[in-house]
Each structure stands twice: as structure tokens, then as C-alpha cells.
Amino acid sequence: LKKIGKCSLTLMLSGVLLFSMAQPAYAATIAILSWHLVDSGKNLDWTGSTSYLAEFTSGVNIWNAYKSGVIREDTEYTVTDLTISDYYEVSNVVGYTSSAGVIRFNSYHMNSLGTTYRTNVTTHELGHALGLDHNQRGDVMYAYVTTVTALSANDKASYDASYARY
């Protein structure tokens, strides 16, 4: 996180130390991958099935609320960019996205998570498909499962930077 602005210690009056703090402004941290799954028409067309379709659909809606219509379900008239599925593995991986056009959710963990956590995971993995890398605590793109389901300034700035490459 880059800090723009200053905090300064300024004045001593009658033995009372006063602080003058300029409100710091923060530049968004952009974190993008070297790849994305969005096609040349600026769409990410998905197919497949998952036990977490409701949460996946919520993730699609979260990203599409920021940039309308980018992520859409595949039809017979589109080329599939992304295939979603589930798997079971005893590991610390909850979900992953591959540059080969796959998102997989690990039911070993997903089954024990509440809806908000599952929505965080699905939204996060869609972020990778859009070309976003891991970012900071408080972001959907934080590297760990959280309850964050709203896009932060960092998520939006990273998406803007990635979108400019499509």
C-alpha cells in the first residue's frame, strides 16, 4: 500500500502535545497476472457444473456489477473460455484457476464453508480468470478465504488494469 500524504508532529502548548495529521490518501495497489481468460471480444464465457453454482453466480454478478456483461454463461454461439468443476482432495487448496481455462473448487473445504465464504472463493477465482493476482487483506483477491464479497478499490484498480489488456 503506497501512502501519499504526511503525518506530522507539530506543536507543544502548555505541556500538551498536539498532533496535526494530514489525512493520508492511498493509491490503489494493482496486482495482475501475466495471463487472463477473457477473449478478444472482451467476454469470459463459462460452462461446466459445480455444487456451488449459487455462489458462483453471485461471484459473476459481483464482477459484472462493476463491468457489465464481461462474464457470461456459454451458449452454442460462443466459444468456451472457462470450464468450472469440483474435485475432492485433502489439501490446503480451496479452489484454483488455471491459465488453461479451468476453475476447480475443492469440496473437501467448500462443503464446510458458509455461503459468504464460498462466495468469496468463487468471486476470488473468477478474479484470477479476469487476470487479477493476489492482493491485500480486505480485498476479494486476498490470498486467503475471508468473508469479503464486495470489490475493494484494489480489486477495481487491478480489474481496470487487466481489462485494458483485453
Secondary structure, DSSP 8 states (H G I E B T S, - for coil): -EEES-EEEEEEETTEEEEEE---EEE----B-S-----TTS-EEEEE--TTHHHHHHHHHHHHHHSTTSEEE--TTS---EEEEEE--SSS--EEEETTTEEEEEHHHHTTS-HHHHHHHHHHHHHHHTTB--B-TTSTTBSS--S--S--HHHHHHHHHHHTT-
